Amino acid sequence: MSPGGGKVKKSGLPYLIGSATSGVMEIALFHPVDTVAKRLMSSKKSVVMAGGKGIDTATLGQIIFKENVGKGVGQKIYGLFPGASFGVVYKVLQRTYKWGGQPLMKGAMDKRFGEAYRNAFGKKNGNDLMHASAGALIGAGEVFLLPLDVLKIKMQVNPEALAGRGVVDIFKNEGFALYRGWNWTIFRNMPGSFALFGANSLVYTRIFGTGGPKESTFGQIFAASMFGGFCSISVSSPMDVIKTRIQNKAFDDPRSGMSVLKDLLKDEGPTAFFKGLTPKLGLVGPKLVFGFTVAQWLISRIDEKINAPQQA
């Protein structure tokens, strides 16, 4: 929030630096975790033994490590970094856009619709809903980064589809096919981002009684990020499964999103919508919470330095 005593044009640099740094740190630490979650969501094999008598560790190992399942620890770990080049570009752009863009979107919404939100829902509810709505709009806009996400996921779970092909060749020949599943991506991103930013704001205003990360300690930022992240993953899980299935299939697979959905329900049942939810909450959850916490903390602290009010 800008201090009183006249309007000061604020620099957007804190949002760029904080969110981009968060993206770099996240991909460096958590790319293998993301690979494991994507492979579990994409697999049609069950890792539960017949009669629910435990986990089939052999099948689980084959799903996670693929061709490296029988190799040494070093090769297994290295094999969890496929698509890291696409992952770096995608994650930095995505996190810069999302973590840096949502506060700017919320600020723009506040100027135009703030009074209407507060009059309709109350001061605190209106603020939380504006954060959530801004997040949903930013989530929908993430679809423009979909080709990089598609290539990252294919390298993680279906590398054969890209074998022997360069990046230019892929973009030239596949064209709009790289946007396959764009509608399911929006269906996944909007409620997920609504829950992420709305729940995050709710923790600040209702539990800690602060106005956001600028007025909060690092521990409070972490707690708010954790609640928002876990809400987001849980809400978006069904659409995330469909999105991942669409993106990891071969480029020449003609099935539509609805066909994938019907096949999933027919072959695996409705519980498949939450396939991989436990590893996502346990493995991807910390990744999201880490990135969101670091971004909010860096943005707020850099903003204090760059956009501090000038002393007379």
Order of alpha helices (4+ residues) and beta strands (2+ residues): alpha-alpha-alpha-alpha-alpha-alpha-alpha-alpha-alpha-alpha-alpha
